[in-house]
Amino acid sequence: MKKRSTKNKKRHFLLIALFFILIVFLSWILIIAPTFHFRLGQGWRALTRESKRILGWEKGQIPPEEKRIREEVILKKMEEASVHQDWRTLAPEYPRPK
């Protein structure tokens, strides 16, 4: 009987030790592994950069699609203004060469 109880104690101790080793190994992979840190850091940087841009705290690069839309809006407004106003009155007249 005594041998059996010591075997069970050893078996329980081994199972608990293996469980803790497995937990330590998994936490090492998730916390210390450089690839996980890189992906986590990259995602965090993108999230903070976009949130700052949306809130107007930091002016970053404007995406090309947004630039194109802005240019189209500006050109449309300029065309509307040029239809209603004669821009020649605003331009300086220089003497013409003879």
Backbone hydrogen bonds, N-H to C=O, Kabsch-Sander energy under -0.5 kcal/mol:
donor,donor_aa,acceptor,acceptor_aa,energy
5,S,1,M,-1.9
6,T,2,K,-2.2
7,K,3,K,-2.1
8,N,4,R,-2.2
9,K,5,S,-2.2
10,K,6,T,-2.5
11,R,7,K,-2.8
12,H,8,N,-2.7
13,F,9,K,-2.5
14,L,10,K,-2.8
15,L,11,R,-2.5
16,I,12,H,-2.4
17,A,13,F,-2.6
18,L,14,L,-2.8
19,F,15,L,-2.1
20,F,16,I,-2.4
21,I,17,A,-2.4
22,L,18,L,-2.5
23,I,19,F,-2.3
24,V,20,F,-2.6
25,F,21,I,-2.5
26,L,22,L,-2.5
27,S,23,I,-2.4
28,W,24,V,-2.2
29,I,25,F,-2.2
30,L,26,L,-2.3
31,I,27,S,-2.6
32,I,28,W,-1.8
33,A,28,W,-1.3
37,H,33,A,-1.9
38,F,34,P,-2.6
39,R,35,T,-2.3
40,L,36,F,-2.7
41,G,37,H,-3.2
42,Q,38,F,-2.6
43,G,39,R,-2.3
44,W,40,L,-2.3
45,R,41,G,-2.6
46,A,42,Q,-2.2
47,L,43,G,-2.3
48,T,44,W,-2.6
49,R,45,R,-2.6
50,E,46,A,-2.4
51,S,47,L,-2.2
52,K,48,T,-2.5
53,R,49,R,-2.1
54,I,50,E,-2.6
55,L,51,S,-2.4
56,G,52,K,-1.0
57,W,52,K,-2.0
58,E,52,K,-1.1
60,G,58,E,-0.8
67,K,63,P,-2.1
68,R,64,P,-2.5
69,I,65,E,-2.1
70,R,66,E,-2.4
71,E,67,K,-2.7
72,E,68,R,-2.3
73,V,69,I,-2.2
74,I,70,R,-2.5
75,L,71,E,-2.8
76,K,72,E,-2.3
77,K,73,V,-2.3
78,M,74,I,-2.4
79,E,75,L,-2.4
80,E,76,K,-2.2
81,A,77,K,-2.2
82,S,78,M,-2.5
83,V,79,E,-1.4
84,H,80,E,-1.1
85,Q,81,A,-1.1
87,W,85,Q,-0.8
89,T,86,D,-0.9
90,L,87,W,-0.8
91,A,87,W,-1.0
94,Y,92,P,-0.6
